[in-house]
Amino acid sequence: MLTLVLFNVFNGIIIGLFYVLMALGVALILNLSNVINFAHGNFLALGGYFAFVLGPIIGYWPALLVAPFGVALIGLILERTIIRRVYSRDPVYSLLLTFGLAFIIQDVCRSIWGSNGLPLSVPAVLGQPLSNQFFFLTGYRLFLIAVVIVAVAALFLFLRFSRMGTRIRAGTLDMETVAALGINVRWLRSFNFALGIFLAGLAGVLAGGQIGLNPNMGDDLLMPSFIAIIVGGVGSLTGTLIGGVLIGVAAAVTTVFFPSGNEVVMYVIMTLVLLIRPRGLLGEEGMLV
Amino acid sequence: MSTTTLGAVFARPARGSWWSTALIWLVLLTVPLWIGAAGGYTALASRVLIFGLAAMGLNFLLGFTGVMSFGHAAYFGLGCYGAGLTLRYLANSTPLAVLIGILTGTIGGALFGALIVRRRGVYFAMLTIAFGEICYYIAYSWNSFTGGYDGLRGFQRQPIGPFDIQDNGTTFYYFVLVVFALAVGLMALLLRSPFGRTLIAVRENHRRALFLGIPVELHIWLSFTVSCFFAAIAGSLYALLNNFADPSSLNYVMSGDIVIMAVMGGMRSFWGPLIGAAMFVVLQDTISSMTVNWMSWIGLIFVVVVLFFPRGILGFIRRRAAA
């Protein structure tokens, strides 16, 4: 029984980590550019497929890093050519645009790699269970947790201490002032978009090794990442991080006692937050609202 | 929020030229006569009317109040399930089914609207998406009541008095048209009333409206609820059309479809969303029968509309005519 409980909680934490990576990417783009990226889950799938193609050629470890960069490059190209055009317009257009892109990317993935699931093989070192009793503690899962922690820590350190990161944070608060200080806002937005997509690509590679690849693998992660952002508070990345972990763990704990309720609990948490603290846990009044 | 254009407030928002309105009604009334010859079928025309109503309902909020909802499938779907469940479990009565469908969607919209009416812009849109997903999730997982993933089956629309809308597709089309006409007439009245003008003032300059003493949040909430009411009418008709309620009618993909119909036709015009719905429904029907890569084509429609026709087809034509 204890094993079962731990198994479920552990699974929930793993899923929660994917929520966090997804949500941080969506939030980065939302906070700076005011664009809800509907295609984020499809960039995630693209990351997984890139690793699937690159893995046999350059090996798993390089692919783990190269694949997200490849997806980020595609994101960058799309941002420079298409998405940038709707920044100054009503939010309805950016929603429709990324919505359309989501359809196209998903269909392209399906055309190239088929609609059936594909396995993404991970090195044998990571595949083995570390303990007989706790069979679910595979090396891969621990590795996954480590990678996500490193990635999130790197992101926050980058935003806190680097010049570019400082600009992104400043732009979130007041883009006009940032532009007035002579900073190239266009490039800042492009870079920030690519950064968000990189996180999606990384999540895709990691998720591919855990649940396999299919063209709509990112769809199930999109809504939870929206909820994580709403719960944490729009405009606060720390809030998004907390929101993601919170709903991931809440979903996991619920699974133990009430297996079909793991999605309900996310929506319950969201509704409670909206009723009690409408701006979200760490959201500031007046940000985007 | 640009500067207030007095012209926009005082112009007649709900009325095109009389001949274009007459033309639209003439086309709608004669559809069953020529749609077969044009390569379509009557059920397709009913679908156009239903989605047209949903898109016009959304546009009440989006185009005439300037508030963005990306979750109108929720109220459309609530109407759909409300009507379907009534026919399945409660009574074999079409009017009752439509009534309960409308009530379900409108009450759902009013409650949720009250919760989020203080939020703005993208955040508001995001919350509407999330609420849509809640409804989708409930319909999807409540197997014993809603039929779950497979959808709700086992109900049939019933004849109304002497009118056999059950088996005769053409009669059903005219039934849909009558409901559509009543709803659209009400919408036009609302838009021409002082209430409708106030909504346009809110759209044009939210802050100035506030300074004029207009209770802006109340108006946005009312507009949201009215908009959900129209979406729910469309949804309950949709359940009757298919004799089936599908969880995907609640999904955010459906919400996106409704928004693109409104934008594609023209958000600033009264009839625009109907034109957009006609184009989108026909295109979707044609494309999905022609290629397996229909998703790419639909996606491309979204991208092309956003990049090249942001004012929709009607806006594009008007601009051409003005130039």
Chai-1 contact restraints between the chains, C-beta under 6 A:
chainA,res_idxA,chainB,res_idxB,connection_type,confidence,min_distance_angstrom,max_distance_angstrom,comment,restraint_id
A,N34,B,V122,contact,1.0,0.0,6.0,A-B,restraint_1
A,I36,B,V122,contact,1.0,0.0,6.0,A-B,restraint_2
A,P91,B,M68,contact,1.0,0.0,6.0,A-B,restraint_3
A,P91,B,G121,contact,1.0,0.0,6.0,A-B,restraint_4
A,P91,B,V122,contact,1.0,0.0,6.0,A-B,restraint_5
A,V92,B,M68,contact,1.0,0.0,6.0,A-B,restraint_6
A,Y93,B,V306,contact,1.0,0.0,6.0,A-B,restraint_7
A,L95,B,F70,contact,1.0,0.0,6.0,A-B,restraint_8
A,L96,B,I260,contact,1.0,0.0,6.0,A-B,restraint_9
A,L96,B,F302,contact,1.0,0.0,6.0,A-B,restraint_10
A,L96,B,V306,contact,1.0,0.0,6.0,A-B,restraint_11
A,L97,B,V306,contact,1.0,0.0,6.0,A-B,restraint_12
A,F99,B,G256,contact,1.0,0.0,6.0,A-B,restraint_13
A,F99,B,F302,contact,1.0,0.0,6.0,A-B,restraint_14
A,G100,B,G299,contact,1.0,0.0,6.0,A-B,restraint_15
A,G100,B,F302,contact,1.0,0.0,6.0,A-B,restraint_16
A,G100,B,V303,contact,1.0,0.0,6.0,A-B,restraint_17
A,F103,B,M295,contact,1.0,0.0,6.0,A-B,restraint_18
A,F103,B,I298,contact,1.0,0.0,6.0,A-B,restraint_19
A,F103,B,G299,contact,1.0,0.0,6.0,A-B,restraint_20
A,I104,B,S296,contact,1.0,0.0,6.0,A-B,restraint_21
A,I104,B,G299,contact,1.0,0.0,6.0,A-B,restraint_22
A,D107,B,N293,contact,1.0,0.0,6.0,A-B,restraint_23
A,D107,B,M295,contact,1.0,0.0,6.0,A-B,restraint_24
A,D107,B,S296,contact,1.0,0.0,6.0,A-B,restraint_25
A,M223,B,E133,contact,1.0,0.0,6.0,A-B,restraint_26
A,F226,B,M126,contact,1.0,0.0,6.0,A-B,restraint_27
A,F226,B,A130,contact,1.0,0.0,6.0,A-B,restraint_28
A,V234,B,Y123,contact,1.0,0.0,6.0,A-B,restraint_29
A,E263,B,Y137,contact,1.0,0.0,6.0,A-B,restraint_30
A,Y267,B,I134,contact,1.0,0.0,6.0,A-B,restraint_31
A,L274,B,L115,contact,1.0,0.0,6.0,A-B,restraint_32
A,L288,B,Y123,contact,1.0,0.0,6.0,A-B,restraint_33
A,V289,B,R119,contact,1.0,0.0,6.0,A-B,restraint_34
A,V289,B,R120,contact,1.0,0.0,6.0,A-B,restraint_35
A,V289,B,Y123,contact,1.0,0.0,6.0,A-B,restraint_36
